[in-house]
């Protein structure tokens, strides 16, 4: 997506300093809790993950931000602090809005409506994902994930760690799920590490409750 195609562009086009593009390579931090940075970023293209870190160092995936959305310590504007870091999942392009200027923009009705509509929609998306993890089995969730990521019968696996993080399951449980699906003749792990779906109809049957829930078809 180009900056001119984003929904924030009409509000910032008169401010050249806000139209500067910042590029982040994969796994680069955009914001960190320890930086104590209140500036707000806006994702023009790419993908960003929001993660919290437990006292034992374990990472907890909080959200995945797609293009044309706000990035940063946004929970602060709701009177909370999630203490999260924002990391580029792939090569990503963003614009930066200094905190003081952002607060000034929020004083306008049109811009504040844009900000709160964008962030509220993401909050409900986060809630729904958490409900999904509590309402359905790991087998159903993994089946839905594979279907969602499959193209021409192949589900590309770029990172087992990411799948475990996304589904909030252990690596051991994930491999057990894969083994069971292979025993059932529904899918197989290729030498490349990717997954080939052998029986899409059976996979759809397993994933159907999750798909209906996510697509509001229940």
Steps between C-alpha positions, in 0.01 A plus 500: 500500500614855427472778757254683274270196514483479879202631694722726712643688202221764474580606857878532456552602139536865604791408732805404289691393811238232566522361146859381539523123457704284739599151391555216747646165403365171637534455879595866558342675797279799426418578862622350825377539855850588622529786249223693679394637162150645472509572126235329289574311179271413211554186293491576128613159376622179657405331825584568864460279806431634845648292780539514877788347693445305823741522793652168395572640155220314320339694215121529481340593169239770561405614151596490133462834326428514128559797272295819536498481880652678799808360673656593835406522867136559410363355823620819671229695323243275669648569844691170509850378421541154348883527521541356152767515231423536129710297255495490119400148392607566141658798327263782594450870429356742754458869569576658836276747684672676792302468823434872539373534143291186537325640806428815303346299218287311752338829595326505162178301477573341161846374592400374845212308340747338258738403781241357737314313226824339380620400845157386624464269200837345581410456866190300405711293260740425787210402728358267237833323452525445875146361505588268212793357696272427794200367308663256258755222515858544383429250221211714371701820528801354321277363222353848452848656498622259230195562282542875535867483395468237227537584132492237226499226763814622678517680833831687511673472837744785549533455875379225733566739787257752354223240464549393862497864607188576296305197621646523851603134505831329571728374226447148632122530473532638148711206386252261662218668306696467177570133567132428564393678179759298309373176656148595389624562145383861505838672458870428486816693582725546198880499502488878452317529833178606331170312540318335213127458549391155378132510598365855499142382553592321824703801612205731436275273706736524798545877465133582431404605857792743513434629148131558578593685819763720333279578201190569712302211348386324815 
